Amino acid sequence: MKVTDSLPECFDCGNSFSLERKTLGYEYCIECGDTYAKAEMIRKSKCVAPAFNKGAYQYIGTFADAKQIGR
């Protein structure tokens, strides 16, 4: 039995990654995970708005939340 047989495989590229990373809950290798993380950062940067005049910026996740801001 090879050591690489017991290592988890990335869902996207199929490369194996460390077992420690899998136990932390990751399903992707570092390279694929970095790509997803960058895309998520860009998406979340567009989802903030001031809820009230002179108020702090808040995360707005849905269109329903956006319609209720400031009411």
Buried (B, 14 or more C-beta within 10 A) or exposed (E): EEEEEEBBBBEBEEEBBEEEBBEEEBBBBBEBBEEEEEEEEEEEEEEEBEBEEEEEEBEBEEEEBEEEEEE
